Amino acid sequence: MKDTVQSIDRAFDILEVLATEKDGLGVTEIARRIGLHKSTVYRLLASMASRGYIEKNETTGNYRLGLKLVELCSLYLNSLELKTEAQPYLRRLAALTAQPVHLAILDHDEAVYIDKIESFNTIRMYSAIGKRVPLYCTAVGKVLLMNKEDSEIRKLFQNKQLTPRTANTITDIEKLISEIDAVRKRGWAVDNEEHEEGIRCIAAPVYDYRNEIIAAVSTSGLKTIISPERDEEIAKYVVETAREISKRMGYSPRR
């Protein structure tokens, strides 16, 4: 355990040293600055480079921060900006529907709630900021799959079982793809008691300046409140909320 902690500390030392060097540094100089043997530094650099956190310039031999680190920082900053811009619109949606509202993003093969507005007029749902939910049986998950090609969706689930959560859960990949196609045409998704018994949900996509889907907005509630008869009415509120957040994120519809 001690060796593992030391390796982590040393890896952070390397990142901090390279953060101030736009042209990078060689192994010898890195070793000198952080007070380690060259062989130890080289081993750490090789491990970090294999994961994209460090890059080697083959011409100069210098190492610099890699794109993976930039990607992680960008995702974090984008999520902070997204939450800030979305808050007033999420609150308005919660007031309009009198139901809990969620903001979710895609993380590999799951959706993650990054914000939630609780409604005090309804039952408390089993959800919280940071909670992960499946893509195949939630409205936010279906929305986050909208922009993916059918082949990408098949690849995403090729080694995963679509486990039934309720009697309504879609457990066949081709049926799921058919459902996603319907979501694309409609512009919003429904979870018809597919994730939790007695709970229905409607979600719509949030786009950024690249016209890419970066999040999903949803409202959920008991099937007696978010009833099929009200789908069009509630979807109108959710879609409008997602559209307003998208504008704040730089989205401009293609002509």
C-alpha positions in Angstrom: 0.0 0.0 0.0 2.8 2.4 0.9 4.6 1.8 -2.4 1.3 2.5 -4.3 0.7 5.8 -2.4 4.3 6.9 -3.1 3.9 6.1 -6.8 0.7 8.2 -6.9 2.4 11.1 -5.2 5.3 10.9 -7.6 3.0 10.8 -10.6 1.4 14.0 -9.3 4.8 15.6 -8.8 5.5 14.9 -12.5 2.2 16.4 -13.6 2.8 19.5 -11.6 6.4 20.0 -12.9 5.2 19.5 -16.6 2.2 21.8 -16.1 4.5 24.9 -16.3 6.6 23.7 -19.2 4.9 24.2 -22.6 7.8 22.6 -24.5 8.1 19.7 -22.0 11.1 18.3 -20.2 13.4 15.3 -20.6 13.6 12.4 -18.2 16.9 13.7 -16.7 15.5 17.1 -15.9 12.2 15.8 -14.5 14.2 13.4 -12.3 16.4 16.3 -11.1 13.5 18.6 -10.2 11.5 16.1 -8.2 14.5 14.3 -6.7 14.0 10.8 -8.1 16.2 8.3 -9.9 15.9 8.4 -13.7 14.8 4.8 -13.9 11.9 5.5 -11.5 10.8 8.6 -13.4 11.0 6.7 -16.8 8.8 3.9 -15.4 6.2 6.4 -14.2 6.3 8.3 -17.4 5.8 5.1 -19.5 2.7 4.2 -17.4 1.2 7.7 -17.6 1.9 7.9 -21.3 0.2 4.6 -22.0 -3.0 6.1 -20.6 -2.7 9.4 -22.4 -1.9 11.6 -19.4 1.7 12.3 -20.7 2.9 12.6 -24.3 6.4 12.2 -25.6 7.8 14.4 -28.4 9.7 11.9 -30.5 11.8 14.6 -32.0 13.1 16.3 -28.8 12.5 13.3 -26.4 10.7 15.7 -24.1 7.6 14.8 -22.2 4.6 17.1 -21.8 1.0 16.9 -20.5 -1.2 14.7 -22.6 -4.7 15.2 -24.1 -6.3 12.8 -21.7 -5.6 15.3 -18.8 -6.9 18.1 -20.9 -10.0 16.1 -21.7 -10.7 15.4 -18.0 -10.3 19.0 -17.1 -12.6 20.1 -19.9 -15.3 17.7 -18.9 -15.1 18.9 -15.4 -15.3 22.6 -16.3 -18.1 21.9 -18.8 -20.1 20.2 -16.2 -19.7 23.1 -13.8 -20.8 25.6 -16.5 -23.7 23.4 -17.6 -25.0 23.1 -14.0 -24.7 26.9 -13.5 -26.5 27.7 -16.7 -29.2 25.1 -16.3 -30.2 25.8 -12.7 -32.9 28.5 -13.3 -34.5 26.5 -16.2 -34.5 23.3 -14.1 -36.2 25.1 -11.3 -38.8 26.5 -13.7 -39.5 23.0 -15.1 -39.9 21.6 -11.6 -42.4 24.4 -10.8 -44.4 23.7 -14.1 -44.6 20.0 -13.6 -44.6 19.9 -9.7 -42.3 16.8 -10.1 -38.6 16.1 -9.5 -36.3 17.3 -12.3 -32.9 15.8 -13.2 -29.9 16.9 -15.4 -27.8 13.9 -16.5 -24.7 13.4 -18.6 -23.2 10.3 -20.4 -20.3 8.5 -18.8 -19.3 5.5 -20.8 -22.3 3.1 -20.7 -24.2 4.9 -18.0 -26.0 8.1 -17.3 -25.0 10.2 -14.3 -27.2 12.7 -12.5 -25.2 15.9 -12.1 -28.1 18.0 -10.7 -31.6 17.5 -9.3 -34.4 19.8 -8.3 -36.6 18.1 -5.7 -40.4 18.8 -5.7 -41.9 19.1 -2.3 -45.4 18.2 -3.6 -44.6 14.6 -4.5 -43.0 11.4 -3.2 -39.2 11.4 -2.9 -37.6 9.3 -5.7 -34.6 7.1 -5.2 -32.2 9.4 -7.0 -29.4 11.8 -6.1 -26.7 13.8 -7.6 -23.9 11.4 -8.6 -26.3 8.5 -9.0 -25.6 6.3 -12.1 -28.5 4.8 -14.0 -28.6 2.5 -17.1 -29.0 3.9 -20.6 -31.3 1.3 -21.9 -34.2 1.6 -19.5 -34.2 5.3 -18.6 -35.5 8.3 -20.5 -32.3 10.2 -19.9 -30.3 7.2 -21.1 -32.3 7.0 -24.4 -31.8 10.7 -25.0 -28.0 10.4 -24.5 -28.0 7.6 -27.1 -29.9 9.6 -29.7 -26.9 10.9 -31.6 -25.1 7.6 -31.8 -25.2 5.4 -34.9 -27.0 2.1 -34.5 -23.7 0.3 -34.9 -22.3 2.3 -32.0 -25.2 1.3 -29.8 -24.8 -2.4 -30.7 -21.1 -2.1 -29.9 -21.8 -0.4 -26.6 -24.0 -3.2 -25.4 -22.3 -6.1 -27.2 -20.8 -7.6 -24.0 -23.6 -6.4 -21.6 -26.9 -8.0 -20.7 -29.9 -5.7 -20.8 -31.1 -6.8 -17.3 -34.9 -6.5 -16.8 -35.6 -4.0 -14.0 -39.4 -4.2 -14.4 -41.9 -6.1 -16.6 -41.6 -3.2 -19.1 -37.8 -3.1 -19.5 -36.5 -3.5 -23.1 -34.1 -6.4 -23.0 -33.5 -6.9 -26.7 -30.9 -4.8 -28.4 -32.8 -4.5 -31.7 -36.0 -3.4 -29.9 -33.8 -0.8 -28.0 -32.5 0.5 -31.3 -36.0 0.7 -32.7 -37.0 2.7 -29.6 -34.0 5.1 -30.0 -35.0 5.6 -33.6 -38.5 6.7 -32.4 -36.8 9.0 -29.9 -34.7 10.6 -32.6 -37.9 11.3 -34.7 -39.9 12.6 -31.8 -37.2 14.6 -30.1 -37.8 13.3 -26.6 -37.8 10.0 -24.7 -40.1 8.2 -22.3 -39.3 5.7 -19.6 -42.7 3.9 -19.2 -42.1 2.2 -15.9 -38.9 0.5 -17.4 -36.5 1.4 -14.6 -38.8 1.6 -11.6 -42.3 0.1 -11.1 -45.0 2.8 -11.0 -42.6 5.6 -12.1 -42.7 7.3 -15.6 -40.2 9.8 -16.9 -39.9 12.1 -19.9 -36.5 13.5 -21.1 -35.1 15.8 -23.8 -31.6 16.5 -25.1 -29.3 19.4 -24.3 -26.9 20.5 -27.1 -23.7 22.5 -27.1 -22.1 24.9 -29.5 -20.9 21.9 -31.7 -24.6 20.7 -32.0 -23.6 17.7 -29.9 -25.8 16.2 -27.2 -24.0 16.9 -23.9 -26.8 16.2 -21.4 -30.4 15.2 -20.8 -33.1 17.0 -18.9 -36.0 15.0 -17.4 -38.9 15.1 -15.1 -40.2 12.0 -13.3 -43.2 11.0 -11.2 -45.9 8.5 -10.4 -47.6 6.9 -13.4 -50.8 8.5 -12.2 -49.3 12.0 -12.6 -46.9 11.5 -15.5 -49.5 9.5 -17.3 -49.5 8.6 -21.0 -52.3 11.0 -21.6 -50.1 13.8 -20.5 -47.0 12.8 -22.4 -47.3 15.5 -25.1 -48.1 18.2 -22.6 -45.2 17.4 -20.3 -42.8 16.7 -23.2 -43.5 20.3 -24.4 -42.2 21.7 -21.1 -39.2 19.4 -21.0 -38.2 20.1 -24.6 -38.5 23.8 -24.1 -36.4 23.6 -21.0 -33.7 21.6 -22.8 -33.8 24.1 -25.7 -33.3 27.1 -23.4 -30.3 25.4 -21.7 -28.9 24.5 -25.1 -29.0 28.1 -26.1 -27.0 29.1 -23.0 -24.4 26.4 -24.0 -24.0 28.0 -27.4 -26.3 25.8 -29.4 -27.6 27.1 -32.8 -29.9 24.9 -34.8 -28.6 23.9 -38.2 -30.4 25.5 -41.0 
